[in-house]
């Protein structure tokens, strides 16, 4: 069983609209530059350690990619690093 909650796009939008949530884009720089969700933070190999060190691990996170495979792995990794939501 996964340690994170998989949500649909409508729930993600509600969380994002409420604010106080990290929106983490794990698609890569080119895709992020081409377009991303407002206030999303690109997290990739170049900055993931800094993100983990400085982020509030109790703050909810919406993690996304193209089809859900990369974000699923990233979500699991964030959970292993101490993020709780």
FENDA-V803856 format. One record per backbone hydrogen bond with DSSP energy under -0.5 kcal/mol. CO is the residue of the C=O (numbers start at 0). NH is the residue of the N-H. Records with the same first field share a line. If there is no record, write none. Layout:
CO->NH  NH
This chain:
3->5
7->11
8->12
9->13
10->14
11->15
12->16
13->17
14->18
15->18
21->23  61
22->24  40
23->25  63
24->42
27->31
28->32
29->33
30->34
31->34
36->39
40->24  42
41->43
43->46  47
46->50
47->51
48->52
49->53
50->54
54->56
55->58
56->83
59->21
60->62
61->23
63->25
67->71
68->72
69->73
70->74
71->75
72->76
73->77
74->78
75->79
76->80
77->82
78->81
84->60
